[in-house]
């Protein structure tokens, strides 16, 4: 069976040429097409001027830091997955605390096996999540709970009259919850179902996306009405009777 990621175009924005080269070699061995850029400004220009299946983005870059590059990409492109790389533990809190729009991140040093698994999972998920213009999937539908509406055909979410700006992973996560109101998911469940992998120690990726979603869909994120915490388990989405029609 042909791997659906073969031929995918990857942009690596990393100033450490040794790391960029190592990642590039291993991704090319998987049949991926890789372009390397070593400066933040040049990386942003490349990201905005081409069509990519994934951007691998370092945080500490000359010219423009990775956080700024990520934000600029998301201003015009909500779909291309972004995997961020961080060198120090202190930077993790900075990444998690910001509205980056990145889909995932890894801390250096990282294993190549885990990196390649993440890359393939992100590409596959993104390819099945982009809006469809033809041959619509059989499960295309609109789901409404309270003031929240998700249109899976148009890949669009709205809250009342306001259209929500969601990244691919945010939409996938919200869609999973909205299609299964009342069902409780552990962080490990969500990591596997939405990101397509299950590595221990990365449940904080789920926490970050939950917090970002709450900031976008809840009137008061500290007292959520839609995205509820199930203590000792994880999270669940409110049922229609809990939020009203």
For each residue, the residues with C-beta under 8 A, 3 or more apart:
1:
2: 6
3: 6 30 31 120
4: 123 124 127
5: 8 30 31 32 53 119 120 123 124
6: 2 3 30 31 32
7: 31 32 33
8: 5 32 33 53 54 123
9: 32 33 35 50 51 52 53 54
10: 27 32 33 34 35 52 53 54 55 56 119
11: 35 37 43 46 47 50 52 54 55 56
12: 20 23 24 34 35 36 37 56
13: 37 38 40 43 46 47 55 56 57 58 61 66 69
14: 17 19 20 23 36 37 38 56 57 58 61 85
15: 20 38 39 58 60 61 62
16: 19 20 58
17: 14 20 21 38
18: 21 22
19: 14 16 22 23 85 108
20: 12 14 15 16 17 23 24 36 38
21: 17 18 24 25 36
22: 18 19 25 26 112
23: 12 14 19 20 26 27 34 56 112 115
24: 12 20 21 27 28 34 36
25: 21 22 28 29
26: 22 23 29 30 112 115 116
27: 10 23 24 30 32 34 116 119
28: 24 25 31 32 33 34
29: 25 26
30: 3 5 6 26 27 116 119 120
31: 3 5 6 7 28
32: 5 6 7 8 9 10 27 28 119
33: 7 8 9 10 28
34: 10 12 23 24 27 28
35: 9 10 11 12 46 50
36: 12 14 20 21 24
37: 11 12 13 14 42 43 46
38: 13 14 15 17 20 42 62
39: 15 42 43 61 62 63 64
40: 13 43 44 61 62 63 64 65 66 68 69
41: 44 45 63 64
42: 37 38 39 45 46 63
43: 11 13 37 39 40 46 47 57 61 64 69
44: 40 41 47 48 64 69 72 73
45: 41 42 48 49
46: 11 13 35 37 42 43 49 50
47: 11 13 43 44 50 52 55 69 73 77 80
48: 44 45 72 73 76 77
49: 45 46
50: 9 11 35 46 47
51: 9
52: 9 10 11 47 55 80
53: 5 8 9 10 80 81 123 126 127
54: 8 9 10 11 80 81 82 83 119 122 123 126
55: 10 11 13 47 52 73 80 81 82 83
56: 10 11 12 13 14 23 83 85 119
57: 13 14 43 66 69 70 82 83 84 85 102
58: 13 14 15 16 61 66 84 85 86 87
59: 65 66 67 84 85 86 87 91 94 95
60: 15 65 66 87 91
61: 13 14 15 39 40 43 58 64 65 66 69
62: 15 38 39 40
63: 39 40 41 42
64: 39 40 41 43 44 61 68 69
65: 40 59 60 61 68 69
66: 13 40 57 58 59 60 61 69 70 84 85
67: 59 70 71 94 95 98 100
68: 40 64 65 71 72
69: 13 40 43 44 47 57 61 64 65 66 72 73
70: 57 66 67 73 74 82 84 100 101 102
71: 67 68 74 75 99 100 101
72: 44 48 68 69 75 76
73: 44 47 48 55 69 70 76 77 80 82 101
74: 70 71 77 78 82 100 101 167
75: 71 72
76: 48 72 73
77: 47 48 73 74 80
78: 74 101 165 166 167 168
79: 126 129 130 168
80: 47 52 53 54 55 73 77 126
81: 53 54 55 103 104 122 123 125 126 168 169
82: 54 55 57 70 73 74 100 101 102 103 104
83: 54 55 56 57 102 103 104 105 106 118 119 122
84: 57 58 59 66 70 95 100 102 104 105 106
85: 14 19 56 57 58 59 66 105 106 107 108 110
86: 58 59 91 92 95 105 106 107 108
87: 58 59 60 91 107 108
88: 91
89: 92 107
90: 93 94
91: 59 60 86 87 88 94 95
92: 86 89 95 96 105 107 204
93: 90 96 97
94: 59 67 90 91 97 98
95: 59 67 84 86 91 92 98 100 102 105
96: 92 93 204 207 208
97: 93 94
98: 67 94 95
99: 71 212 215
100: 67 70 71 74 82 84 95
101: 70 71 73 74 78 82 167
102: 57 70 82 83 84 95 105 167
103: 81 82 83 122 167 168 169 195
104: 81 82 83 84 118 122 169 195 205
105: 83 84 85 86 92 95 102 205
106: 83 84 85 86 110 114 115 118
107: 85 86 87 89 92 110
108: 19 85 86 87
109:
110: 85 106 107 114 115
111: 114 115
112: 22 23 26 115 116
113: 116 117
114: 106 110 111 117 118 199
115: 23 26 106 110 111 112 118 119
116: 26 27 30 112 113 119 120
117: 113 114 120 121 197 199
118: 83 104 106 114 115 121 122 195 197
119: 5 10 27 30 32 54 56 83 115 116 122 123
120: 3 5 30 116 117 123 124
121: 117 118 124 125 195 196 197
122: 54 81 83 103 104 118 119 125 126 195 196
123: 4 5 8 53 54 81 119 120 126 127
124: 4 5 120 121 127 128 196
125: 81 121 122 128 129 168 169 172 194 195 196
126: 53 54 79 80 81 122 123 129 130 168
127: 4 53 123 124 130
128: 124 125
129: 79 125 126 155 168 171 172
130: 79 126 127 155 168
131: 153 154 155
132: 135 136 137 140 153 155
133:
134:
135: 132
136: 132 140 153
137: 132 140 152
138:
139: 152
140: 132 136 137 152 153
141: 152 153
142: 149 150 151 152 153
143: 149 150 152 175 178 179
144: 148 149 150
145: 148 178 181 226 237 238 239 240 243
146: 225 226 238 240 243 244 245
147: 159 160
148: 144 145 157 158 159 178 217 226 243
149: 142 143 144 157 158 159
150: 142 143 144 156 157 171 174 175 178
151: 142 154 155 156 157 158
152: 137 139 140 141 142 143 155 175
153: 131 132 136 140 141 142
154: 131 151
155: 129 130 131 132 151 152 171
156: 150 151 163
157: 148 149 150 151 163 164 166 171 174
158: 148 149 151 161 162 163 164
159: 147 148 149 162 164 216 217
160: 147
161: 158
162: 158 159
163: 156 157 158
164: 157 158 159 216 217
165: 78 216
166: 78 157 170 171 174 213 216
167: 74 78 101 102 103 170 171
168: 78 79 81 103 125 126 129 130 171 172
169: 81 103 104 125 172 173 194 195 209
170: 166 167 173 174 209 212 213 216
171: 129 150 155 157 166 167 168 174 175
172: 125 129 168 169 175 176 194
173: 169 170 176 177 190 194 206 209 210 213
174: 150 157 166 170 171 177 178 213 217
175: 143 150 152 171 172 178 179
176: 172 173 179 180 185 190 193 194
177: 173 174 180 181 185 226 227 235 236 237
178: 143 145 148 150 174 175 181 237
179: 143 175 176
180: 176 177 183 237
181: 145 177 178 236 237 238 239 240
182: 236 237 238 239
183: 180 236 237
184: 230 233 234 235 236
185: 176 177 189 190 193 233 234 235 236
186: 189 190 233 234
187: 190 191 203 206 207 234 235
188: 191 192 198 203
189: 185 186 192 193 234
190: 173 176 185 186 187 193 194 195 206 234 235
191: 187 188 194 195 197 198 199 202 203 205 206
192: 188 189 195 196 197 198
193: 176 185 189 190
194: 125 169 172 173 176 190 191 206
195: 103 104 118 121 122 125 169 190 191 192 205
196: 121 122 124 125 192
197: 117 118 121 191 192
198: 188 191 192
199: 114 117 191 202
200:
201:
202: 191 199 205
203: 187 188 191 206 207
204: 92 96 207 208
205: 104 105 191 195 202 208 209
206: 173 187 190 191 194 203 209 210 234
207: 96 187 203 204 210 211
208: 96 204 205 211 212
209: 169 170 173 205 206 212 213
210: 173 206 207 213 214 227 235
211: 207 208 214 215 221
212: 99 170 208 209 215 216
213: 166 170 173 174 209 210 216 217 227
214: 210 211 217 218 221 224 227
215: 99 211 212 218 221
216: 159 164 165 166 170 212 213
217: 148 159 164 174 213 214 226 227
218: 214 215 221 223 224 225 226 227
219: 225
220: 223 224
221: 211 214 215 218 224
222:
223: 218 220
224: 214 218 220 221 227 228 229
225: 146 218 219 238 242 243
226: 145 146 148 177 217 218 237 238 243
227: 177 210 213 214 217 218 224 235 237 238
228: 224 235 236 237 238
229: 224 234 235
230: 184 233 234 235 236
231:
232:
233: 184 185 186 230
234: 184 185 186 187 189 190 206 229 230
235: 177 184 185 187 190 210 227 228 229 230
236: 177 181 182 183 184 185 228 230
237: 145 177 178 180 181 182 183 226 227 228
238: 145 146 181 182 225 226 227 228 242 243
239: 145 181 182 242 243
240: 145 146 181 243 244 245
241:
242: 225 238 239
243: 145 146 148 225 226 238 239 240
244: 146 240
245: 146 240
